[in-house]
Amino acid sequence: MNNMEFIFKVLFLVFSVMWAGNILLFRSERQIIINPVLIIIASILVVLPDTKEIFSIDVEEAKTTLYITYCLVVVWGLIITRRKTDLF
């Protein structure tokens, strides 16, 4: 699991840099929704302990789920903020 966690941390860093660049380059009201979600996920990842379980939840599975969710939210955010809003 340590190898997977390292890969997730690298992806987390890459996607964070991509999202920061997106914030600087494109201004969108959709970012107002996505930014708090990403901040909450990152905050939970920071405070999760290195123990096996907490409140009957496997910490490693929770971290994996949060890393994957973070990456998916960034990809989704990149797609919707670059899409044109003018349909007509």
HTML snippet that shows the backbone in 3Dmol.js (N, CA, C, O; Angstrom):
<script src="https://3Dmol.org/build/3Dmol-min.js"></script>
<div id="view" style="width:600px;height:400px;position:relative"></div>
<script>
const pdb = `
ATOM      1  N   MET A   1       0.827  -1.202   0.000  1.00  0.00           N
ATOM      2  CA  MET A   1       0.000   0.000   0.000  1.00  0.00           C
ATOM      3  C   MET A   1       0.865   1.258   0.000  1.00  0.00           C
ATOM      4  O   MET A   1       0.413   2.304  -0.464  1.00  0.00           O
ATOM      5  N   ASN A   2       2.088   1.186   0.504  1.00  0.00           N
ATOM      6  CA  ASN A   2       2.952   2.371   0.528  1.00  0.00           C
ATOM      7  C   ASN A   2       3.262   2.869  -0.874  1.00  0.00           C
ATOM      8  O   ASN A   2       3.332   4.077  -1.102  1.00  0.00           O
ATOM      9  N   ASN A   3       3.452   1.931  -1.835  1.00  0.00           N
ATOM     10  CA  ASN A   3       3.704   2.346  -3.212  1.00  0.00           C
ATOM     11  C   ASN A   3       2.495   3.058  -3.800  1.00  0.00           C
ATOM     12  O   ASN A   3       2.635   4.067  -4.490  1.00  0.00           O
ATOM     13  N   MET A   4       1.315   2.531  -3.525  1.00  0.00           N
ATOM     14  CA  MET A   4       0.092   3.160  -4.026  1.00  0.00           C
ATOM     15  C   MET A   4      -0.108   4.534  -3.395  1.00  0.00           C
ATOM     16  O   MET A   4      -0.528   5.472  -4.073  1.00  0.00           O
ATOM     17  N   GLU A   5       0.184   4.658  -2.119  1.00  0.00           N
ATOM     18  CA  GLU A   5       0.013   5.946  -1.459  1.00  0.00           C
ATOM     19  C   GLU A   5       0.982   6.981  -2.045  1.00  0.00           C
ATOM     20  O   GLU A   5       0.621   8.149  -2.193  1.00  0.00           O
ATOM     21  N   PHE A   6       2.190   6.566  -2.373  1.00  0.00           N
ATOM     22  CA  PHE A   6       3.144   7.476  -3.007  1.00  0.00           C
ATOM     23  C   PHE A   6       2.623   7.937  -4.368  1.00  0.00           C
ATOM     24  O   PHE A   6       2.715   9.116  -4.709  1.00  0.00           O
ATOM     25  N   ILE A   7       2.080   7.006  -5.133  1.00  0.00           N
ATOM     26  CA  ILE A   7       1.510   7.348  -6.438  1.00  0.00           C
ATOM     27  C   ILE A   7       0.346   8.324  -6.264  1.00  0.00           C
ATOM     28  O   ILE A   7       0.225   9.294  -7.011  1.00  0.00           O
ATOM     29  N   PHE A   8      -0.511   8.059  -5.270  1.00  0.00           N
ATOM     30  CA  PHE A   8      -1.634   8.957  -5.008  1.00  0.00           C
ATOM     31  C   PHE A   8      -1.147  10.345  -4.598  1.00  0.00           C
ATOM     32  O   PHE A   8      -1.737  11.347  -5.000  1.00  0.00           O
ATOM     33  N   LYS A   9      -0.089  10.415  -3.810  1.00  0.00           N
ATOM     34  CA  LYS A   9       0.437  11.710  -3.396  1.00  0.00           C
ATOM     35  C   LYS A   9       0.998  12.489  -4.582  1.00  0.00           C
ATOM     36  O   LYS A   9       0.823  13.705  -4.668  1.00  0.00           O
ATOM     37  N   VAL A  10       1.667  11.794  -5.491  1.00  0.00           N
ATOM     38  CA  VAL A  10       2.189  12.454  -6.691  1.00  0.00           C
ATOM     39  C   VAL A  10       1.029  12.957  -7.550  1.00  0.00           C
ATOM     40  O   VAL A  10       1.054  14.092  -8.027  1.00  0.00           O
ATOM     41  N   LEU A  11       0.010  12.113  -7.749  1.00  0.00           N
ATOM     42  CA  LEU A  11      -1.166  12.540  -8.514  1.00  0.00           C
ATOM     43  C   LEU A  11      -1.870  13.708  -7.836  1.00  0.00           C
ATOM     44  O   LEU A  11      -2.334  14.631  -8.505  1.00  0.00           O
ATOM     45  N   PHE A  12      -1.948  13.670  -6.518  1.00  0.00           N
ATOM     46  CA  PHE A  12      -2.560  14.747  -5.746  1.00  0.00           C
ATOM     47  C   PHE A  12      -1.822  16.056  -6.012  1.00  0.00           C
ATOM     48  O   PHE A  12      -2.451  17.092  -6.223  1.00  0.00           O
ATOM     49  N   LEU A  13      -0.503  16.013  -6.003  1.00  0.00           N
ATOM     50  CA  LEU A  13       0.298  17.199  -6.266  1.00  0.00           C
ATOM     51  C   LEU A  13       0.090  17.698  -7.697  1.00  0.00           C
ATOM     52  O   LEU A  13      -0.094  18.895  -7.918  1.00  0.00           O
ATOM     53  N   VAL A  14       0.119  16.796  -8.654  1.00  0.00           N
ATOM     54  CA  VAL A  14      -0.054  17.178 -10.063  1.00  0.00           C
ATOM     55  C   VAL A  14      -1.427  17.798 -10.289  1.00  0.00           C
ATOM     56  O   VAL A  14      -1.543  18.846 -10.923  1.00  0.00           O
ATOM     57  N   PHE A  15      -2.461  17.154  -9.773  1.00  0.00           N
ATOM     58  CA  PHE A  15      -3.812  17.680  -9.967  1.00  0.00           C
ATOM     59  C   PHE A  15      -4.010  18.998  -9.215  1.00  0.00           C
ATOM     60  O   PHE A  15      -4.754  19.862  -9.678  1.00  0.00           O
ATOM     61  N   SER A  16      -3.364  19.159  -8.080  1.00  0.00           N
ATOM     62  CA  SER A  16      -3.462  20.430  -7.351  1.00  0.00           C
ATOM     63  C   SER A  16      -2.833  21.561  -8.144  1.00  0.00           C
ATOM     64  O   SER A  16      -3.383  22.660  -8.200  1.00  0.00           O
ATOM     65  N   VAL A  17      -1.682  21.301  -8.760  1.00  0.00           N
ATOM     66  CA  VAL A  17      -1.029  22.316  -9.587  1.00  0.00           C
ATOM     67  C   VAL A  17      -1.886  22.628 -10.816  1.00  0.00           C
ATOM     68  O   VAL A  17      -2.016  23.787 -11.210  1.00  0.00           O
ATOM     69  N   MET A  18      -2.467  21.588 -11.416  1.00  0.00           N
ATOM     70  CA  MET A  18      -3.337  21.816 -12.570  1.00  0.00           C
ATOM     71  C   MET A  18      -4.536  22.682 -12.182  1.00  0.00           C
ATOM     72  O   MET A  18      -4.903  23.600 -12.915  1.00  0.00           O
ATOM     73  N   TRP A  19      -5.141  22.393 -11.038  1.00  0.00           N
ATOM     74  CA  TRP A  19      -6.312  23.157 -10.612  1.00  0.00           C
ATOM     75  C   TRP A  19      -5.924  24.590 -10.277  1.00  0.00           C
ATOM     76  O   TRP A  19      -6.667  25.519 -10.594  1.00  0.00           O
ATOM     77  N   ALA A  20      -4.766  24.787  -9.639  1.00  0.00           N
ATOM     78  CA  ALA A  20      -4.309  26.139  -9.331  1.00  0.00           C
ATOM     79  C   ALA A  20      -4.092  26.931 -10.624  1.00  0.00           C
ATOM     80  O   ALA A  20      -4.450  28.107 -10.694  1.00  0.00           O
ATOM     81  N   GLY A  21      -3.516  26.305 -11.631  1.00  0.00           N
ATOM     82  CA  GLY A  21      -3.349  26.965 -12.921  1.00  0.00           C
ATOM     83  C   GLY A  21      -4.673  27.309 -13.554  1.00  0.00           C
ATOM     84  O   GLY A  21      -4.825  28.368 -14.164  1.00  0.00           O
ATOM     85  N   ASN A  22      -5.635  26.413 -13.410  1.00  0.00           N
ATOM     86  CA  ASN A  22      -6.976  26.658 -13.940  1.00  0.00           C
ATOM     87  C   ASN A  22      -7.616  27.855 -13.247  1.00  0.00           C
ATOM     88  O   ASN A  22      -8.284  28.664 -13.892  1.00  0.00           O
ATOM     89  N   ILE A  23      -7.418  27.969 -11.958  1.00  0.00           N
ATOM     90  CA  ILE A  23      -7.979  29.096 -11.216  1.00  0.00           C
ATOM     91  C   ILE A  23      -7.356  30.405 -11.704  1.00  0.00           C
ATOM     92  O   ILE A  23      -8.048  31.413 -11.854  1.00  0.00           O
ATOM     93  N   LEU A  24      -6.043  30.380 -11.952  1.00  0.00           N
ATOM     94  CA  LEU A  24      -5.365  31.593 -12.385  1.00  0.00           C
ATOM     95  C   LEU A  24      -5.723  31.989 -13.810  1.00  0.00           C
ATOM     96  O   LEU A  24      -5.804  33.178 -14.118  1.00  0.00           O
ATOM     97  N   LEU A  25      -5.938  31.010 -14.680  1.00  0.00           N
ATOM     98  CA  LEU A  25      -6.186  31.306 -16.088  1.00  0.00           C
ATOM     99  C   LEU A  25      -7.649  31.552 -16.431  1.00  0.00           C
ATOM    100  O   LEU A  25      -7.969  32.433 -17.229  1.00  0.00           O
ATOM    101  N   PHE A  26      -8.519  30.781 -15.834  1.00  0.00           N
ATOM    102  CA  PHE A  26      -9.941  30.866 -16.179  1.00  0.00           C
ATOM    103  C   PHE A  26     -10.741  31.272 -14.958  1.00  0.00           C
ATOM    104  O   PHE A  26     -10.584  30.711 -13.874  1.00  0.00           O
ATOM    105  N   ARG A  27     -11.591  32.245 -15.150  1.00  0.00           N
ATOM    106  CA  ARG A  27     -12.471  32.648 -14.056  1.00  0.00           C
ATOM    107  C   ARG A  27     -13.856  32.094 -14.342  1.00  0.00           C
ATOM    108  O   ARG A  27     -14.422  32.301 -15.415  1.00  0.00           O
ATOM    109  N   SER A  28     -14.380  31.391 -13.362  1.00  0.00           N
ATOM    110  CA  SER A  28     -15.681  30.771 -13.557  1.00  0.00           C
ATOM    111  C   SER A  28     -16.421  30.737 -12.230  1.00  0.00           C
ATOM    112  O   SER A  28     -15.821  30.554 -11.170  1.00  0.00           O
ATOM    113  N   GLU A  29     -17.722  30.916 -12.304  1.00  0.00           N
ATOM    114  CA  GLU A  29     -18.530  30.815 -11.086  1.00  0.00           C
ATOM    115  C   GLU A  29     -18.602  29.377 -10.597  1.00  0.00           C
ATOM    116  O   GLU A  29     -18.938  29.134  -9.438  1.00  0.00           O
ATOM    117  N   ARG A  30     -18.294  28.435 -11.454  1.00  0.00           N
ATOM    118  CA  ARG A  30     -18.298  27.024 -11.048  1.00  0.00           C
ATOM    119  C   ARG A  30     -17.160  26.707 -10.087  1.00  0.00           C
ATOM    120  O   ARG A  30     -17.237  25.752  -9.315  1.00  0.00           O
ATOM    121  N   GLN A  31     -16.116  27.507 -10.139  1.00  0.00           N
ATOM    122  CA  GLN A  31     -14.996  27.297  -9.224  1.00  0.00           C
ATOM    123  C   GLN A  31     -15.410  27.541  -7.775  1.00  0.00           C
ATOM    124  O   GLN A  31     -14.818  26.981  -6.851  1.00  0.00           O
ATOM    125  N   ILE A  32     -16.421  28.373  -7.583  1.00  0.00           N
ATOM    126  CA  ILE A  32     -16.916  28.657  -6.239  1.00  0.00           C
ATOM    127  C   ILE A  32     -17.475  27.387  -5.602  1.00  0.00           C
ATOM    128  O   ILE A  32     -17.419  27.241  -4.381  1.00  0.00           O
ATOM    129  N   ILE A  33     -18.002  26.485  -6.388  1.00  0.00           N
ATOM    130  CA  ILE A  33     -18.539  25.221  -5.880  1.00  0.00           C
ATOM    131  C   ILE A  33     -17.422  24.199  -5.681  1.00  0.00           C
ATOM    132  O   ILE A  33     -17.426  23.460  -4.696  1.00  0.00           O
ATOM    133  N   ILE A  34     -16.481  24.154  -6.594  1.00  0.00           N
ATOM    134  CA  ILE A  34     -15.459  23.116  -6.586  1.00  0.00           C
ATOM    135  C   ILE A  34     -14.380  23.378  -5.548  1.00  0.00           C
ATOM    136  O   ILE A  34     -13.917  22.438  -4.902  1.00  0.00           O
ATOM    137  N   ASN A  35     -13.967  24.624  -5.368  1.00  0.00           N
ATOM    138  CA  ASN A  35     -12.886  24.933  -4.442  1.00  0.00           C
ATOM    139  C   ASN A  35     -13.149  24.456  -3.014  1.00  0.00           C
ATOM    140  O   ASN A  35     -12.264  23.834  -2.426  1.00  0.00           O
ATOM    141  N   PRO A  36     -14.312  24.714  -2.429  1.00  0.00           N
ATOM    142  CA  PRO A  36     -14.549  24.213  -1.070  1.00  0.00           C
ATOM    143  C   PRO A  36     -14.519  22.687  -0.972  1.00  0.00           C
ATOM    144  O   PRO A  36     -14.053  22.137   0.025  1.00  0.00           O
ATOM    145  N   VAL A  37     -15.013  22.008  -1.998  1.00  0.00           N
ATOM    146  CA  VAL A  37     -14.988  20.536  -1.988  1.00  0.00           C
ATOM    147  C   VAL A  37     -13.545  20.041  -1.947  1.00  0.00           C
ATOM    148  O   VAL A  37     -13.217  19.133  -1.183  1.00  0.00           O
ATOM    149  N   LEU A  38     -12.692  20.635  -2.763  1.00  0.00           N
ATOM    150  CA  LEU A  38     -11.287  20.235  -2.785  1.00  0.00           C
ATOM    151  C   LEU A  38     -10.585  20.566  -1.470  1.00  0.00           C
ATOM    152  O   LEU A  38      -9.751  19.793  -0.998  1.00  0.00           O
ATOM    153  N   ILE A  39     -10.915  21.696  -0.888  1.00  0.00           N
ATOM    154  CA  ILE A  39     -10.318  22.076   0.387  1.00  0.00           C
ATOM    155  C   ILE A  39     -10.731  21.110   1.487  1.00  0.00           C
ATOM    156  O   ILE A  39      -9.907  20.737   2.322  1.00  0.00           O
ATOM    157  N   ILE A  40     -11.988  20.702   1.500  1.00  0.00           N
ATOM    158  CA  ILE A  40     -12.464  19.753   2.511  1.00  0.00           C
ATOM    159  C   ILE A  40     -11.768  18.406   2.357  1.00  0.00           C
ATOM    160  O   ILE A  40     -11.330  17.821   3.348  1.00  0.00           O
ATOM    161  N   ILE A  41     -11.660  17.910   1.130  1.00  0.00           N
ATOM    162  CA  ILE A  41     -10.999  16.622   0.905  1.00  0.00           C
ATOM    163  C   ILE A  41      -9.533  16.695   1.335  1.00  0.00           C
ATOM    164  O   ILE A  41      -9.035  15.790   2.005  1.00  0.00           O
ATOM    165  N   ALA A  42      -8.848  17.764   0.953  1.00  0.00           N
ATOM    166  CA  ALA A  42      -7.439  17.913   1.327  1.00  0.00           C
ATOM    167  C   ALA A  42      -7.279  18.022   2.841  1.00  0.00           C
ATOM    168  O   ALA A  42      -6.331  17.472   3.401  1.00  0.00           O
ATOM    169  N   SER A  43      -8.185  18.717   3.502  1.00  0.00           N
ATOM    170  CA  SER A  43      -8.112  18.856   4.956  1.00  0.00           C
ATOM    171  C   SER A  43      -8.299  17.520   5.660  1.00  0.00           C
ATOM    172  O   SER A  43      -7.606  17.220   6.632  1.00  0.00           O
ATOM    173  N   ILE A  44      -9.223  16.731   5.172  1.00  0.00           N
ATOM    174  CA  ILE A  44      -9.439  15.405   5.770  1.00  0.00           C
ATOM    175  C   ILE A  44      -8.211  14.533   5.570  1.00  0.00           C
ATOM    176  O   ILE A  44      -7.814  13.810   6.484  1.00  0.00           O
ATOM    177  N   LEU A  45      -7.606  14.587   4.395  1.00  0.00           N
ATOM    178  CA  LEU A  45      -6.400  13.802   4.136  1.00  0.00           C
ATOM    179  C   LEU A  45      -5.262  14.195   5.067  1.00  0.00           C
ATOM    180  O   LEU A  45      -4.483  13.341   5.490  1.00  0.00           O
ATOM    181  N   VAL A  46      -5.162  15.464   5.384  1.00  0.00           N
ATOM    182  CA  VAL A  46      -4.086  15.932   6.257  1.00  0.00           C
ATOM    183  C   VAL A  46      -4.266  15.441   7.690  1.00  0.00           C
ATOM    184  O   VAL A  46      -3.285  15.089   8.345  1.00  0.00           O
ATOM    185  N   VAL A  47      -5.477  15.411   8.178  1.00  0.00           N
ATOM    186  CA  VAL A  47      -5.689  15.076   9.582  1.00  0.00           C
ATOM    187  C   VAL A  47      -5.909  13.582   9.840  1.00  0.00           C
ATOM    188  O   VAL A  47      -5.972  13.168  10.998  1.00  0.00           O
ATOM    189  N   LEU A  48      -6.027  12.769   8.790  1.00  0.00           N
ATOM    190  CA  LEU A  48      -6.198  11.341   9.018  1.00  0.00           C
ATOM    191  C   LEU A  48      -4.938  10.755   9.653  1.00  0.00           C
ATOM    192  O   LEU A  48      -3.832  11.002   9.173  1.00  0.00           O
ATOM    193  N   PRO A  49      -5.095   9.993  10.714  1.00  0.00           N
ATOM    194  CA  PRO A  49      -3.916   9.426  11.391  1.00  0.00           C
ATOM    195  C   PRO A  49      -3.332   8.254  10.606  1.00  0.00           C
ATOM    196  O   PRO A  49      -3.952   7.750   9.670  1.00  0.00           O
ATOM    197  N   ASP A  50      -2.152   7.835  10.994  1.00  0.00           N
ATOM    198  CA  ASP A  50      -1.490   6.704  10.345  1.00  0.00           C
ATOM    199  C   ASP A  50      -1.830   5.371  11.009  1.00  0.00           C
ATOM    200  O   ASP A  50      -1.100   4.394  10.842  1.00  0.00           O
ATOM    201  N   THR A  51      -2.909   5.323  11.746  1.00  0.00           N
ATOM    202  CA  THR A  51      -3.327   4.075  12.388  1.00  0.00           C
ATOM    203  C   THR A  51      -4.064   3.196  11.390  1.00  0.00           C
ATOM    204  O   THR A  51      -4.360   3.621  10.274  1.00  0.00           O
ATOM    205  N   LYS A  52      -4.355   1.971  11.800  1.00  0.00           N
ATOM    206  CA  LYS A  52      -5.080   1.039  10.928  1.00  0.00           C
ATOM    207  C   LYS A  52      -6.552   1.412  10.791  1.00  0.00           C
ATOM    208  O   LYS A  52      -7.095   1.453   9.687  1.00  0.00           O
ATOM    209  N   GLU A  53      -7.188   1.682  11.928  1.00  0.00           N
ATOM    210  CA  GLU A  53      -8.623   1.972  11.911  1.00  0.00           C
ATOM    211  C   GLU A  53      -8.937   3.146  12.818  1.00  0.00           C
ATOM    212  O   GLU A  53      -8.249   3.404  13.805  1.00  0.00           O
ATOM    213  N   ILE A  54      -9.988   3.843  12.453  1.00  0.00           N
ATOM    214  CA  ILE A  54     -10.526   4.895  13.302  1.00  0.00           C
ATOM    215  C   ILE A  54     -12.042   4.843  13.147  1.00  0.00           C
ATOM    216  O   ILE A  54     -12.565   4.925  12.036  1.00  0.00           O
ATOM    217  N   PHE A  55     -12.722   4.709  14.240  1.00  0.00           N
ATOM    218  CA  PHE A  55     -14.184   4.570  14.246  1.00  0.00           C
ATOM    219  C   PHE A  55     -14.640   3.426  13.341  1.00  0.00           C
ATOM    220  O   PHE A  55     -15.621   3.573  12.611  1.00  0.00           O
ATOM    221  N   SER A  56     -13.958   2.316  13.378  1.00  0.00           N
ATOM    222  CA  SER A  56     -14.265   1.111  12.591  1.00  0.00           C
ATOM    223  C   SER A  56     -14.115   1.316  11.092  1.00  0.00           C
ATOM    224  O   SER A  56     -14.660   0.532  10.314  1.00  0.00           O
ATOM    225  N   ILE A  57     -13.400   2.334  10.669  1.00  0.00           N
ATOM    226  CA  ILE A  57     -13.166   2.596   9.248  1.00  0.00           C
ATOM    227  C   ILE A  57     -11.682   2.384   8.974  1.00  0.00           C
ATOM    228  O   ILE A  57     -10.828   2.917   9.682  1.00  0.00           O
ATOM    229  N   ASP A  58     -11.386   1.603   7.942  1.00  0.00           N
ATOM    230  CA  ASP A  58      -9.997   1.378   7.562  1.00  0.00           C
ATOM    231  C   ASP A  58      -9.428   2.676   6.987  1.00  0.00           C
ATOM    232  O   ASP A  58      -9.932   3.198   5.993  1.00  0.00           O
ATOM    233  N   VAL A  59      -8.388   3.180   7.614  1.00  0.00           N
ATOM    234  CA  VAL A  59      -7.826   4.471   7.231  1.00  0.00           C
ATOM    235  C   VAL A  59      -7.222   4.414   5.829  1.00  0.00           C
ATOM    236  O   VAL A  59      -7.349   5.374   5.068  1.00  0.00           O
ATOM    237  N   GLU A  60      -6.576   3.320   5.478  1.00  0.00           N
ATOM    238  CA  GLU A  60      -5.966   3.213   4.149  1.00  0.00           C
ATOM    239  C   GLU A  60      -7.023   3.266   3.041  1.00  0.00           C
ATOM    240  O   GLU A  60      -6.821   3.917   2.016  1.00  0.00           O
ATOM    241  N   GLU A  61      -8.140   2.585   3.251  1.00  0.00           N
ATOM    242  CA  GLU A  61      -9.223   2.629   2.263  1.00  0.00           C
ATOM    243  C   GLU A  61      -9.829   4.029   2.173  1.00  0.00           C
ATOM    244  O   GLU A  61     -10.182   4.494   1.089  1.00  0.00           O
ATOM    245  N   ALA A  62      -9.943   4.688   3.313  1.00  0.00           N
ATOM    246  CA  ALA A  62     -10.485   6.047   3.319  1.00  0.00           C
ATOM    247  C   ALA A  62      -9.559   6.993   2.567  1.00  0.00           C
ATOM    248  O   ALA A  62     -10.026   7.833   1.797  1.00  0.00           O
ATOM    249  N   LYS A  63      -8.247   6.866   2.782  1.00  0.00           N
ATOM    250  CA  LYS A  63      -7.289   7.718   2.068  1.00  0.00           C
ATOM    251  C   LYS A  63      -7.353   7.464   0.571  1.00  0.00           C
ATOM    252  O   LYS A  63      -7.363   8.404  -0.224  1.00  0.00           O
ATOM    253  N   THR A  64      -7.396   6.198   0.188  1.00  0.00           N
ATOM    254  CA  THR A  64      -7.475   5.851  -1.226  1.00  0.00           C
ATOM    255  C   THR A  64      -8.723   6.453  -1.855  1.00  0.00           C
ATOM    256  O   THR A  64      -8.662   7.031  -2.941  1.00  0.00           O
ATOM    257  N   THR A  65      -9.842   6.319  -1.179  1.00  0.00           N
ATOM    258  CA  THR A  65     -11.098   6.874  -1.677  1.00  0.00           C
ATOM    259  C   THR A  65     -11.019   8.392  -1.805  1.00  0.00           C
ATOM    260  O   THR A  65     -11.495   8.956  -2.791  1.00  0.00           O
ATOM    261  N   LEU A  66     -10.428   9.050  -0.828  1.00  0.00           N
ATOM    262  CA  LEU A  66     -10.324  10.510  -0.878  1.00  0.00           C
ATOM    263  C   LEU A  66      -9.384  10.979  -1.982  1.00  0.00           C
ATOM    264  O   LEU A  66      -9.671  11.965  -2.661  1.00  0.00           O
ATOM    265  N   TYR A  67      -8.258  10.280  -2.170  1.00  0.00           N
ATOM    266  CA  TYR A  67      -7.345  10.652  -3.257  1.00  0.00           C
ATOM    267  C   TYR A  67      -8.027  10.500  -4.620  1.00  0.00           C
ATOM    268  O   TYR A  67      -7.910  11.374  -5.479  1.00  0.00           O
ATOM    269  N   ILE A  68      -8.727   9.404  -4.808  1.00  0.00           N
ATOM    270  CA  ILE A  68      -9.419   9.172  -6.079  1.00  0.00           C
ATOM    271  C   ILE A  68     -10.520  10.207  -6.281  1.00  0.00           C
ATOM    272  O   ILE A  68     -10.687  10.729  -7.383  1.00  0.00           O
ATOM    273  N   THR A  69     -11.264  10.503  -5.234  1.00  0.00           N
ATOM    274  CA  THR A  69     -12.322  11.504  -5.319  1.00  0.00           C
ATOM    275  C   THR A  69     -11.750  12.873  -5.664  1.00  0.00           C
ATOM    276  O   THR A  69     -12.316  13.596  -6.483  1.00  0.00           O
ATOM    277  N   TYR A  70     -10.639  13.225  -5.047  1.00  0.00           N
ATOM    278  CA  TYR A  70      -9.993  14.506  -5.327  1.00  0.00           C
ATOM    279  C   TYR A  70      -9.619  14.606  -6.802  1.00  0.00           C
ATOM    280  O   TYR A  70      -9.902  15.609  -7.457  1.00  0.00           O
ATOM    281  N   CYS A  71      -8.983  13.563  -7.314  1.00  0.00           N
ATOM    282  CA  CYS A  71      -8.572  13.572  -8.723  1.00  0.00           C
ATOM    283  C   CYS A  71      -9.774  13.673  -9.652  1.00  0.00           C
ATOM    284  O   CYS A  71      -9.734  14.407 -10.639  1.00  0.00           O
ATOM    285  N   LEU A  72     -10.835  12.947  -9.347  1.00  0.00           N
ATOM    286  CA  LEU A  72     -12.035  12.993 -10.178  1.00  0.00           C
ATOM    287  C   LEU A  72     -12.695  14.369 -10.146  1.00  0.00           C
ATOM    288  O   LEU A  72     -13.173  14.850 -11.173  1.00  0.00           O
ATOM    289  N   VAL A  73     -12.724  15.001  -8.977  1.00  0.00           N
ATOM    290  CA  VAL A  73     -13.322  16.328  -8.866  1.00  0.00           C
ATOM    291  C   VAL A  73     -12.507  17.341  -9.663  1.00  0.00           C
ATOM    292  O   VAL A  73     -13.077  18.214 -10.318  1.00  0.00           O
ATOM    293  N   VAL A  74     -11.181  17.236  -9.616  1.00  0.00           N
ATOM    294  CA  VAL A  74     -10.339  18.160 -10.390  1.00  0.00           C
ATOM    295  C   VAL A  74     -10.562  17.966 -11.888  1.00  0.00           C
ATOM    296  O   VAL A  74     -10.703  18.941 -12.626  1.00  0.00           O
ATOM    297  N   VAL A  75     -10.594  16.715 -12.339  1.00  0.00           N
ATOM    298  CA  VAL A  75     -10.822  16.454 -13.766  1.00  0.00           C
ATOM    299  C   VAL A  75     -12.187  16.990 -14.186  1.00  0.00           C
ATOM    300  O   VAL A  75     -12.312  17.645 -15.221  1.00  0.00           O
ATOM    301  N   TRP A  76     -13.202  16.711 -13.382  1.00  0.00           N
ATOM    302  CA  TRP A  76     -14.542  17.216 -13.669  1.00  0.00           C
ATOM    303  C   TRP A  76     -14.543  18.745 -13.690  1.00  0.00           C
ATOM    304  O   TRP A  76     -15.162  19.354 -14.563  1.00  0.00           O
ATOM    305  N   GLY A  77     -13.855  19.365 -12.735  1.00  0.00           N
ATOM    306  CA  GLY A  77     -13.781  20.821 -12.674  1.00  0.00           C
ATOM    307  C   GLY A  77     -13.069  21.413 -13.874  1.00  0.00           C
ATOM    308  O   GLY A  77     -13.488  22.444 -14.400  1.00  0.00           O
ATOM    309  N   LEU A  78     -11.996  20.770 -14.311  1.00  0.00           N
ATOM    310  CA  LEU A  78     -11.281  21.253 -15.489  1.00  0.00           C
ATOM    311  C   LEU A  78     -12.161  21.193 -16.727  1.00  0.00           C
ATOM    312  O   LEU A  78     -12.123  22.088 -17.571  1.00  0.00           O
ATOM    313  N   ILE A  79     -12.939  20.151 -16.827  1.00  0.00           N
ATOM    314  CA  ILE A  79     -13.822  19.987 -17.987  1.00  0.00           C
ATOM    315  C   ILE A  79     -14.927  21.042 -17.988  1.00  0.00           C
ATOM    316  O   ILE A  79     -15.169  21.682 -19.011  1.00  0.00           O
ATOM    317  N   ILE A  80     -15.596  21.228 -16.854  1.00  0.00           N
ATOM    318  CA  ILE A  80     -16.742  22.150 -16.854  1.00  0.00           C
ATOM    319  C   ILE A  80     -16.335  23.617 -16.864  1.00  0.00           C
ATOM    320  O   ILE A  80     -17.113  24.460 -17.309  1.00  0.00           O
ATOM    321  N   THR A  81     -15.130  23.947 -16.383  1.00  0.00           N
ATOM    322  CA  THR A  81     -14.747  25.359 -16.401  1.00  0.00           C
ATOM    323  C   THR A  81     -14.212  25.795 -17.753  1.00  0.00           C
ATOM    324  O   THR A  81     -14.216  26.987 -18.059  1.00  0.00           O
ATOM    325  N   ARG A  82     -13.758  24.867 -18.557  1.00  0.00           N
ATOM    326  CA  ARG A  82     -13.245  25.224 -19.885  1.00  0.00           C
ATOM    327  C   ARG A  82     -14.313  25.141 -20.964  1.00  0.00           C
ATOM    328  O   ARG A  82     -14.120  25.637 -22.074  1.00  0.00           O
ATOM    329  N   ARG A  83     -15.431  24.520 -20.643  1.00  0.00           N
ATOM    330  CA  ARG A  83     -16.515  24.397 -21.614  1.00  0.00           C
ATOM    331  C   ARG A  83     -17.178  25.751 -21.810  1.00  0.00           C
ATOM    332  O   ARG A  83     -17.338  26.513 -20.857  1.00  0.00           O
ATOM    333  N   LYS A  84     -17.553  26.042 -23.016  1.00  0.00           N
ATOM    334  CA  LYS A  84     -18.223  27.300 -23.311  1.00  0.00           C
ATOM    335  C   LYS A  84     -19.620  27.275 -22.714  1.00  0.00           C
ATOM    336  O   LYS A  84     -20.316  26.262 -22.781  1.00  0.00           O
ATOM    337  N   THR A  85     -20.024  28.391 -22.134  1.00  0.00           N
ATOM    338  CA  THR A  85     -21.359  28.493 -21.551  1.00  0.00           C
ATOM    339  C   THR A  85     -22.379  29.023 -22.554  1.00  0.00           C
ATOM    340  O   THR A  85     -23.585  28.924 -22.326  1.00  0.00           O
ATOM    341  N   ASP A  86     -21.907  29.578 -23.647  1.00  0.00           N
ATOM    342  CA  ASP A  86     -22.825  30.100 -24.656  1.00  0.00           C
ATOM    343  C   ASP A  86     -23.273  28.980 -25.592  1.00  0.00           C
ATOM    344  O   ASP A  86     -22.501  28.503 -26.424  1.00  0.00           O
ATOM    345  N   LEU A  87     -24.516  28.574 -25.446  1.00  0.00           N
ATOM    346  CA  LEU A  87     -25.036  27.494 -26.273  1.00  0.00           C
ATOM    347  C   LEU A  87     -25.812  28.038 -27.468  1.00  0.00           C
ATOM    348  O   LEU A  87     -26.034  27.304 -28.431  1.00  0.00           O
ATOM    349  N   PHE A  88     -26.222  29.277 -27.436  1.00  0.00           N
ATOM    350  CA  PHE A  88     -27.033  29.841 -28.492  1.00  0.00           C
ATOM    351  C   PHE A  88     -26.299  30.935 -29.209  1.00  0.00           C
ATOM    352  O   PHE A  88     -26.838  31.531 -30.142  1.00  0.00           O
TER     353      PHE A  88
END
`;
const viewer = $3Dmol.createViewer("view");
viewer.addModel(pdb, "pdb");
viewer.setStyle({}, {cartoon: {color: "spectrum"}});
viewer.zoomTo();
viewer.render();
</script>
